Amino acid sequence: MRVLPSNFDFPELWQGGVPRKNPVTFIGPKADVNSGDDFSLTPGILEELFDQHQRIYIWGTVKYRDIFPETKRHITEFCTSIFAVPDNSNRLRLTGEECDRHNCSDEECPDYDAEISRP
């Protein structure tokens, strides 16, 4: 099963020419938010997942300021690996786990200073 290389730098993947979406969102304390974006997988990728030869990685960075005056900018980085697990049926059963890095917030993030200086 493929895993992320140790030098993977979690790039921003944005299609050129597509307007960037930077929605203003309110998230209450201890609340969740869903991105609402869909994605599709080819039959070949599904087969690779089913045969446990492939994983799907979802990662991102969230930058924000909280409501309190004169507070510093915050950052949260996340990475999740999604993969198939053995199942006695002939169905594709997926589960996920946190990646071994790129799961941090604020000063816990090794790239905090560089990230908060970017828009």
C-alpha positions as CSV (number, residue, x, y, z in Angstrom):
1,M,0.0,0.0,0.0
2,R,1.4,3.4,-1.0
3,V,2.2,5.9,1.7
4,L,3.3,9.5,1.5
5,P,7.0,10.0,0.8
6,S,8.9,11.6,3.7
7,N,9.6,14.7,1.6
8,F,6.0,15.3,0.5
9,D,5.3,19.0,1.1
10,F,1.5,19.1,1.0
11,P,1.2,21.6,-1.9
12,E,-1.8,23.8,-2.5
13,L,-3.6,22.2,-5.5
14,W,-5.5,24.8,-7.3
15,Q,-6.5,24.6,-11.0
16,G,-5.2,27.6,-12.9
17,G,-7.9,29.8,-14.3
18,V,-10.5,28.6,-11.7
19,P,-11.6,31.3,-9.4
20,R,-10.3,30.7,-5.9
21,K,-13.0,30.1,-3.3
22,N,-12.3,31.7,0.0
23,P,-15.7,31.7,1.7
24,V,-16.4,33.5,4.9
25,T,-17.6,30.8,7.3
26,F,-18.7,31.0,10.9
27,I,-17.8,27.9,13.0
28,G,-19.0,27.9,16.6
29,P,-16.9,26.5,19.5
30,K,-16.4,22.8,19.2
31,A,-18.4,22.7,16.0
32,D,-17.7,20.9,12.7
33,V,-18.0,22.2,9.2
34,N,-18.2,20.2,5.9
35,S,-16.5,21.5,2.8
36,G,-19.3,20.4,0.5
37,D,-17.0,19.6,-2.4
38,D,-17.5,16.5,-4.4
39,F,-14.9,14.3,-6.1
40,S,-15.1,11.3,-8.4
41,L,-12.9,8.3,-8.7
42,T,-12.2,6.3,-11.8
43,P,-13.0,2.5,-11.9
44,G,-9.2,1.9,-12.0
45,I,-8.7,3.9,-8.7
46,L,-11.6,2.1,-7.1
47,E,-10.0,-1.3,-8.1
48,E,-6.7,-0.2,-6.6
49,L,-8.4,0.8,-3.4
50,F,-10.4,-2.5,-3.3
51,D,-7.1,-4.5,-3.8
52,Q,-5.5,-2.4,-1.0
53,H,-2.8,-1.1,-3.3
54,Q,-3.7,2.6,-3.1
55,R,-4.8,5.2,-0.5
56,I,-6.5,8.6,-0.9
57,Y,-5.0,11.5,0.9
58,I,-7.0,14.6,1.8
59,W,-5.0,17.5,3.3
60,G,-5.5,21.2,3.8
61,T,-4.6,24.3,5.8
62,V,-7.1,26.6,7.5
63,K,-6.0,30.1,8.5
64,Y,-8.2,32.4,10.6
65,R,-8.5,35.1,13.2
66,D,-10.8,34.6,16.1
67,I,-13.3,37.1,17.4
68,F,-11.2,38.5,20.2
69,P,-9.5,41.9,19.4
70,E,-5.8,42.1,18.6
71,T,-5.3,38.3,18.6
72,K,-2.8,36.6,16.3
73,R,-3.7,34.8,13.2
74,H,-4.3,31.0,13.7
75,I,-3.5,28.1,11.5
76,T,-4.7,24.5,11.5
77,E,-3.2,21.9,9.2
78,F,-4.8,18.5,8.5
79,C,-4.1,15.3,6.6
80,T,-6.2,12.1,6.5
81,S,-5.5,8.9,4.7
82,I,-8.4,6.9,3.4
83,F,-8.0,3.3,2.5
84,A,-9.8,0.0,2.1
85,V,-10.1,-2.5,4.9
86,P,-10.7,-6.3,4.4
87,D,-14.3,-7.2,4.3
88,N,-15.8,-10.6,3.8
89,S,-18.4,-9.2,1.4
90,N,-17.5,-8.1,-2.2
91,R,-18.0,-4.4,-1.2
92,L,-15.5,-1.6,-0.9
93,R,-15.3,-0.7,2.8
94,L,-13.2,2.4,3.5
95,T,-11.8,3.8,6.7
96,G,-9.5,6.7,7.5
97,E,-6.7,7.6,9.8
98,E,-4.6,10.8,10.5
99,C,-1.4,11.1,8.5
100,D,1.8,10.9,10.5
101,R,2.4,14.7,9.9
102,H,0.6,17.8,8.8
103,N,-1.9,17.6,11.7
104,C,-1.2,20.5,13.9
105,S,-2.3,24.0,15.0
106,D,-0.6,27.3,15.6
107,E,2.9,27.0,16.9
108,E,2.8,23.2,16.9
109,C,3.1,23.5,13.1
110,P,6.7,23.4,11.9
111,D,5.8,25.9,9.1
112,Y,3.7,28.3,11.3
113,D,5.7,31.5,10.7
114,A,5.8,31.0,6.9
115,E,2.1,30.0,6.7
116,I,0.7,32.9,8.7
117,S,2.6,35.4,6.6
118,R,0.9,34.1,3.4
119,P,-2.6,35.4,2.5
